[in-house]
């Protein structure tokens, strides 16, 4: 029985497919839903499941490997590794702040209330950090 | 005495200049820092201030005009108008949720703590909604 794909491509999104794959797998890694030792689908398999070129998946896996999340094996396997998190650079903090402000302003411009936005933030915080955010 | 430009282009950012201009002016509009009746710099003036092509600024202004924030005048002037906010579509909500999750996971992967992320969220909420978020 094949498992459902671990990620889902949204064709209506402006983001490139590789970036969507990276973002979704990264969220699973941060939350611990994908633990060290977990074997990801092969590049070829995930490409078939998602209907994208295998280079797209390969680029996503390489990006996550460079961030220290995955070890890439011969034959295109990828295994989750225990990752030593970096200390946040000032650059990373400034970028986060800038992107978050843009995203919140866009949501408000699209008609989301500040309450709805705060609710979503809390829900995602619980999902990513299992209640460690408050 | 020339005022400082209302936006700032970050050359190190991956986002295109026009998108940075849109995002920053939109944040000023959402927060009310730019009120209805305010006249923005001309396309040409802002392009000179930022060191970008005037088409870049023109595209940013058109994008904000299409969102209902600006009225564009002959001679390239742009005036902030009172905007009837849309009701949030399901699509806008889903996109916000997806982008926010990606952004939070990236910040966590870059080493920002959940506390630092929550603090930044609250600070931006206060800035955009003047304390209406909690």
Interface residues (C-beta under 8 A of the other chain):
Chain A: X10 X12 X13 X23 X24 X26 X27 X29 X30 X31 X67 X69 X85 X86 X87 X88 X89 X91 X92 X93 X95 X96 X97 X98 X99 X100 X101 X102 X103 X104 X105 X106 X107 X108 X109 X110 X111 X112 X113 X114 X115 X116 X117 X118 X120 X121 X124 X125 X127 X128 X129 X132 X133 X134
Chain B: X10 X12 X13 X23 X24 X26 X27 X29 X30 X31 X67 X69 X85 X86 X87 X88 X89 X91 X92 X93 X95 X96 X97 X98 X99 X100 X101 X102 X103 X104 X105 X106 X107 X108 X109 X110 X111 X112 X113 X114 X115 X116 X117 X118 X120 X121 X124 X125 X127 X128 X129 X132 X133 X134
